[in-house]
């Protein structure tokens, strides 16, 4: 067995679908998903700049003034705050699905071997340059999580931080929930016994959405809490596109999906102002008492662009009323789920 074969276990029945291009990069040859938060033309220029100067300088020069919301997403330390509450296995093997700029993968690499998975090679090359500057040894997988032929039981932690809602794009033949359920079942298979899955994601019943904030992913108001057919109709009316392929759910729905996939939920946290830039992570069973005693200390914003919400002044009193009724945990902006694959 070669060194690269020891690094990552692949289903040999599907090996023809995978090209091996070095000891730290695997490419799924038939993955056709594309994603870019800055545009493919900018990515090539950024990659070239990273080879000449500090990644922090590149990001600041490109985004601090022109795209301040993206700049915060890339640089804010709250992006990886959840790592502090995870039972991370020392010297373990970890998979970060949708690694982006490495905000999670780089600090996680202190604990063990990290595989960064993204759908385009250019994004992984950008991350490679950033990791090199941070003296962080990472491994890279270019492909679609839904179809990449992982063998079973090889990871101690799988992370979906802001990526679980996008998984339906990787399984166009399935409905949104069906695709996400299948992805959770696959996650359970590729985890070692007692392995952990972490999901950071928005709440479709978030109070800010009910009050009129646009959906973080589509920018459309009053769509997150609709059923799939109504959401598709609303999405088509605004965009002209056939169906909505990014989907978030409520607390009860996430919980049911995890349990039915075979997981034991260790902890659920309410994240304020959201999972993207965490300032408060409150265990779900403590949300009502916390709000009654302290209020909500981290003001929420539009997840589309970080803009101020016009009704923000009313939210604290509404949260307090919800807490008095024992239901505030159902309306918080985001959740963090920590679940375990049982032995």
PyMOL commands that set and color helices and strands:
alter all, ss='L'
color gray80, all
select helices_A, chain A and resi 3-7+12-17+40-50+55-63+68-75+77-85+105-108+121-133+164-170+176-190+207-210+228-239+251-260+284-294+312-324+328-330
alter helices_A, ss='H'
color red, helices_A
select strands_A, chain A and resi 18-20+25-28+92-97+112-118+139-142+155-161+191-202+263-272+280-283+334-341
alter strands_A, ss='S'
color yellow, strands_A
deselect
rebuild
show_as cartoon
